[in-house]
Amino acid sequence: MTAPASLSAYKTDVACTAYDGVGTNTGGPTVNLPSGTNGQQQNSLPIGPGDAAKAIVCRYTNKSLPTLTIVKETLGGVDAFDFSGIFTAGTGGSVGFSIDSAISTPTLGGWSEKIFADPGCTGSLQPGATLLFPPSVPTTVTAGQQVCVIVQEYIPGTALPGYTDDAKVRADFVFTNATPSLSASYMVDDITTVSNSALELMKEVRNVTQGVTTFDVTNKAKSGDTLEYRVTYTNNAASPISNLTLNDVTPAYTTFVSSTAGTTPATLTACNKTTPANPPPAPAVACGAAQPAGGTGPVSWSFTGTLSPGGTGFVLFQVKVD
């Protein structure tokens, strides 16, 4: 039996049971395809001479694999960054978090990580939060449940601008009621770069065509889908930022659809943009101006006024997948 190629992102359980001619269940063995079936793996059910007059009924159930994403949300202080993580369980089980490995560039001691529970999914470290690592503490989950965590990265005082630390955040998942027992591991990179920049940027995306209403750091798309990107900017400095300009570019294998200013703080006044519809040396147009779709290349937003300390806002642009 070959699993359909569409099951590449799933763990598939295949159960085949023999029935006699009048529909009485006579029992039979179970055939399992392993976690991560890619559409090319096969398993078989032996049929003996006594089964010749019986119908073999096969059933399979798709169980979504868990997902793990890490997003930089807040600045935890001069020497610590907080990242928020969301683990989404595709089925029941338990999950434990850890740091699989960490590599600093250039090599420098003093980097370290801790993982805390964030039961309210606030995106920031809360007072008295439960420490989930170290050591790793398993958490029981049900199908579809989200487990939010905070990954806190400590930066050594001798780290200079441009120094980085790549910590691989690991989630170990054990499936409930699996016979034989099944487990899976998932890892994402938590990359911290030391910078003297006061402006924090975060880019997220959602699939408009598929009706996705929330933004995330990853997406799934197919040809013809429209994706909307959101770039959030925040002033983490103690003084205002003036002459703010944000620059981006249409991703590979996409074409420009539209661009807007999104939500703008009151201290930032006029906004002008350049897009594939009016590339330089053409003059910039107001961020609210409608433009024809098509083309590829840079997208930018320029603001007058100032971005106050703690001020935040976002810009939006849409592209269509080729």
C-alpha positions in Angstrom: 0.0 0.0 0.0 1.4 3.4 -1.0 0.5 6.6 0.9 -0.7 9.5 -1.3 1.9 12.1 -1.9 -0.3 14.7 -0.3 0.4 13.0 3.1 4.0 14.3 3.1 3.4 16.5 6.1 1.5 13.9 8.2 2.0 10.9 10.3 -0.3 8.2 8.7 -1.7 5.2 10.5 -3.1 2.5 8.2 -5.3 -0.2 9.7 -6.4 -3.1 7.4 -9.0 -5.6 8.8 -10.4 -8.8 7.2 -14.2 -9.3 7.1 -16.1 -12.5 6.1 -18.9 -12.5 3.5 -21.7 -11.6 5.9 -19.8 -8.6 7.4 -18.7 -10.2 10.6 -15.4 -8.7 11.8 -12.9 -11.6 11.9 -10.0 -9.4 13.0 -6.7 -8.9 11.3 -3.3 -7.3 11.6 -2.5 -3.5 11.7 -0.2 -1.9 9.1 1.5 1.3 10.2 3.4 3.9 8.1 6.0 5.7 10.1 6.0 9.4 11.1 7.0 11.6 8.2 5.6 9.3 5.4 6.7 11.0 2.1 4.4 9.3 -0.4 7.1 6.8 -1.5 7.2 4.4 1.5 5.2 1.2 1.4 4.0 -1.5 3.8 2.1 -4.7 3.0 -0.6 -6.9 4.6 -0.1 -10.7 4.0 -3.1 -12.4 2.6 -3.3 -16.2 3.2 -5.3 -18.9 1.2 -8.0 -18.7 3.8 -8.6 -15.1 3.1 -9.4 -15.5 -0.6 -13.2 -15.1 -0.1 -12.9 -12.2 2.4 -12.9 -8.5 1.7 -10.0 -6.6 3.1 -11.0 -3.1 4.3 -8.3 -0.6 4.8 -8.6 2.7 6.7 -6.1 5.4 7.3 -6.3 8.5 9.5 -4.2 11.6 8.9 -2.8 13.2 12.0 -1.2 16.7 11.6 2.3 16.8 12.8 3.1 19.5 15.4 4.7 22.7 14.4 7.2 24.9 16.2 7.9 28.6 15.4 10.0 31.1 17.2 9.5 34.9 16.8 11.6 37.7 18.3 9.0 39.8 20.3 10.6 42.0 22.9 13.9 43.3 24.2 14.4 41.9 27.7 17.1 44.3 28.8 20.7 45.3 28.0 22.0 41.8 28.3 19.0 39.6 27.5 16.6 39.1 24.6 13.2 37.4 25.0 11.8 35.4 22.1 8.2 33.9 22.0 7.6 30.4 20.7 4.4 28.6 19.8 4.2 24.8 19.6 1.0 23.6 17.9 0.1 20.0 18.6 -1.5 18.1 15.7 -2.6 15.3 18.0 -2.5 14.4 21.7 0.8 13.7 23.5 3.4 15.4 25.6 6.1 17.9 24.5 9.4 18.9 26.2 11.6 21.8 25.1 15.4 22.1 25.2 18.3 23.8 23.5 19.8 21.2 21.2 23.0 23.1 20.4 24.3 26.7 20.3 27.0 28.1 18.0 28.4 31.6 18.5 30.2 33.5 15.7 32.9 34.4 16.4 33.4 31.8 19.2 32.7 33.5 22.5 31.8 32.1 25.9 29.0 33.5 28.0 25.9 33.0 25.7 23.2 31.0 27.4 19.5 30.2 27.0 16.5 29.5 29.2 12.9 28.5 28.2 9.9 29.6 30.2 6.2 28.8 30.0 3.9 31.5 28.6 0.4 30.0 29.4 -1.4 33.3 28.4 0.5 33.5 25.1 1.5 37.1 25.9 4.7 37.0 23.9 6.7 38.3 26.9 8.3 36.9 30.0 5.8 37.1 32.9 6.7 37.4 36.6 7.0 33.9 38.2 6.9 32.1 34.9 7.6 28.3 35.1 11.0 27.3 33.9 10.7 24.6 31.3 14.5 24.3 30.5 16.9 23.5 31.9 16.1 20.8 32.7 13.4 19.9 30.1 9.9 19.6 31.7 7.3 17.7 29.6 3.9 19.3 29.1 0.8 17.3 28.2 -1.1 18.6 25.2 -4.3 17.7 23.3 -4.9 17.8 19.5 -4.8 21.4 18.2 -3.5 22.9 21.5 -1.0 25.6 21.3 1.8 25.7 23.9 3.5 29.2 24.1 6.9 29.6 25.5 9.5 32.3 26.0 13.1 31.6 25.0 15.4 34.0 26.9 18.9 34.6 25.4 21.7 36.0 27.6 24.3 37.9 25.8 27.9 38.1 27.1 29.1 41.6 28.0 32.1 41.3 25.8 30.0 40.6 22.6 30.5 43.3 20.0 28.0 44.5 17.3 27.8 41.9 14.6 28.4 38.9 16.9 25.8 36.2 16.6 24.6 33.1 18.5 22.6 30.4 16.7 20.7 28.4 19.3 18.6 25.5 18.0 15.4 25.3 20.0 14.2 21.7 20.1 10.7 20.3 20.9 10.5 16.6 21.6 6.9 15.2 21.1 5.6 11.8 22.3 2.4 10.7 20.7 -0.5 9.4 22.9 -1.8 5.9 22.5 0.6 5.0 19.8 1.5 1.2 19.4 4.4 0.8 19.0 5.4 4.1 20.7 6.0 7.0 18.4 7.9 10.2 19.0 9.2 13.1 16.9 11.6 16.0 17.3 11.3 19.5 15.8 13.9 22.3 15.7 14.0 25.9 14.8 16.9 28.4 14.8 16.9 31.2 17.4 19.5 33.6 16.0 20.5 36.5 18.1 22.7 39.3 16.5 24.3 42.0 18.7 23.5 45.4 17.2 23.7 49.0 18.3 20.6 49.8 16.2 17.7 51.3 18.1 15.1 50.3 15.5 13.6 46.8 15.8 12.0 45.2 12.8 9.8 42.1 12.6 8.5 40.7 9.3 5.5 38.3 9.1 3.3 36.9 6.4 -0.2 35.5 5.8 -1.9 33.8 2.9 -4.9 36.0 1.9 -6.1 33.6 -0.8 -6.5 30.8 1.7 -8.3 33.0 4.1 -5.6 33.1 6.8 -6.4 36.0 9.2 -3.3 35.9 11.4 0.3 36.7 10.5 3.2 34.3 11.2 6.9 34.0 10.3 6.2 31.1 7.9 3.5 30.3 5.3 2.3 27.7 2.8 1.4 29.0 -0.7 0.8 27.7 -4.2 0.8 29.3 -7.6 -1.7 32.1 -7.9 -2.0 32.7 -4.1 -1.8 36.3 -2.8 0.5 36.8 0.2 0.4 39.8 2.5 3.6 40.8 4.4 3.6 42.9 7.5 6.8 44.7 8.6 6.5 46.0 12.2 8.9 48.7 13.4 9.6 49.7 17.1 11.9 52.4 18.5 13.7 50.8 21.5 15.9 53.8 22.1 15.5 56.6 24.6 15.4 59.3 22.0 13.1 59.8 18.9 14.0 58.6 15.4 13.6 61.0 12.5 13.5 60.5 8.7 12.4 56.9 9.0 12.6 54.9 5.8 11.8 51.2 5.5 13.0 49.1 2.6 12.0 45.7 1.4 11.8 43.8 -1.9 9.3 41.5 -3.5 10.3 37.8 -2.8 11.6 35.6 -5.6 8.9 34.0 -7.8 6.3 36.6 -6.9 4.9 39.8 -8.5 3.8 43.0 -6.8 0.1 43.6 -5.9 -0.2 46.5 -3.5 1.4 48.5 -0.7 0.0 50.6 2.2 1.2 52.3 5.3 -0.7 50.1 7.7 -0.9 51.5 11.2 1.2 54.7 11.8 1.9 56.4 15.1 0.6 60.0 15.4 4.2 61.4 15.7 4.9 60.1 12.1 3.1 62.4 9.6 3.3 62.2 5.9 4.2 58.8 4.3 5.4 58.3 0.7 6.2 55.1 -1.1 8.1 53.7 -4.1 7.1 50.3 -5.5 7.6 48.3 -8.7 4.7 50.4 -10.0 6.8 53.6 -9.6 10.4 52.6 -9.4 13.1 55.3 -9.2 13.7 57.7 -10.9 9.9 58.1 -10.9 8.7 60.3 -8.0 7.4 58.7 -4.8 3.6 58.7 -4.3 1.5 58.9 -1.1 1.4 55.6 0.8 -2.4 55.6 0.5 -2.4 55.9 -3.3 -3.7 53.0 -5.4 -1.3 51.5 -7.9 -1.5 48.9 -10.7 -0.3 45.4 -9.9 2.6 43.8 -11.6 6.4 43.9 -11.6 9.1 43.0 -9.2 11.7 44.8 -7.1 12.2 47.2 -4.2 9.3 48.5 -2.0 10.0 51.4 0.4 8.1 53.7 2.8 9.5 57.1 3.9 8.0 59.0 6.8 8.3 62.6 8.0 8.0 63.5 11.7 9.6 61.3 14.4 9.1 57.9 15.9 9.0 58.4 19.7 10.7 56.1 22.2 8.6 53.0 22.5 6.6 54.0 19.4 5.6 51.3 17.0 3.7 50.8 13.8 3.6 48.6 10.7 3.5 48.7 6.9 1.9 46.2 4.5 2.5 44.9 1.0 1.0 42.1 -1.0 2.5 39.9 -3.7 1.1 37.1 -5.9 2.9 33.8 -6.2 3.9 33.1 -9.8 
